[in-house]
Structure formats: structure tokens, C-alpha cells
Amino acid sequence: MSDDNTPEPVWIEIKRPKVHWRIDRDFIKSNWMCQFGAGCKGILPDDAEELNQGCCSLGAHFGPGPSADDEAMQLSAFAALIPAERWQHRAAASDELGVFGDTKRSRTRVVDGACIFLNRPGFEGGEGCALHLAALDAGESPIEWKPSVCWQLPLHVDWQLADQHDPAGPEVATVRRWGREQWGTTGETMAWCCTDRSDDGGAYVGDEPVIESLADELSEILGTDVLDELRKLL
């Protein structure tokens, strides 16, 4: 397991009437870059670069609440649009559970050690997420097709009430890097976490800051006006 030399966050705060945003300045200014297919070692207890699973080994887990039900329904609809030639494990979704790993539809199914949507190395239809590939084929953003936990990574958003005694009041949304702690017990056994700052540079090898490389994701999370203000503050 790599030593994590990541500094404690320094927060940029942007307040709106309904949401008070707290954003990890150092991470969005960093040159972190997704290493999927370019040396990502995955999230398993041992380095597994050759599997090219990235963070897809556990499948996608939906959060609790009504929004998770909506997301599961939307995922089913998009899954039905993926052509067979673009989805290696489409046949595994043919039973009553479909693409889900349980009857509550709380997570995507895991097939042969990874998410049902993950096309493995050597698949003729293309490696990587079948949802992502199909969205690009359709000329649409993968953000629209993929579960939120997937397209938001490595960003993580914590929500809580600004005043616990005022449920109708504004919320505080904390936007930070997705660290080991967000993986729960899995984070304790992962041989490599891409947002750790290790001595060899890890995933901090990009040519531009996260605020630009993940501009689409940040815009979806924050809204364009907050993102524009964030750019000015930086």
C-alpha cells in the first residue's frame, strides 16, 4: 500500500441561498488524471493493472433514497439501448434481476469479478464501460448514461444541513477527492488508491488541472455559475 502524502484540504467556500459549497482547492488545482487503461492498478488488495478494471471491480452502488430509485430506473433504460456488439456481458442481464445485483436494485451486478457493464481486455467492441462507449456512439455525454458514483469519481460530494434544527434551510455540500475513507472497509485493503499522493507521482501526471480536465463533471455537480465563480477565485 502506498504512503498517502496528500495534504489536508484547504476549502474554497461559495454560498448560494440553497447550497453552501465547500470545495477542496488543492485537489481541483492538482494535475490528477484518470489512469484507466494507462497504468491504473485497480482497487483490489493486490496490484492488478493487467485486468484493466479500474474502479469497476465492485460494481456501482446507488445511494439510499428516492433518487437512487430514479437512477436505477434510468440505468435500466440506457442499458436497453446498448448494442450487443458494444456490451460483452449483455447476456448476463437476461434474467429477472437484469443489470442489478439484488432485488432492491441498490447496485449493479458483478460478473466474473467486475461490473456487468465492464468490457474486458481483448473484447472486440472495445474495453471499458459499455455505457460510456454507447453514450459516445450516440453523440451524448457519458454523464447522462452512467451511474452518478461512476462519472463523479474521483470527486466525492458530502451533503448535510447547514443547521440541523432547520430542515428547510440551506445544505452544505463538500466537494473533495474520493479517498480511501469513501471506499469504507475496501479502502483499508486496496493496494493502490489513485487519489493518494505517492512518492512516484501516482495519478498526478496530467497536463492540466482538475478544474479543466473534469470541467464537465464539476459543471454537472456545481452548476455553471458556481463553476465560473470558482475559476475566478482560483
Summary of the structure (lengths in Angstrom):
residues: 234
radius of gyration: 18.3
end to end distance: 32.7
largest distance: 55.4
contacts: 670
relative contact order: 0.21
helix: 32%
strand: 16%
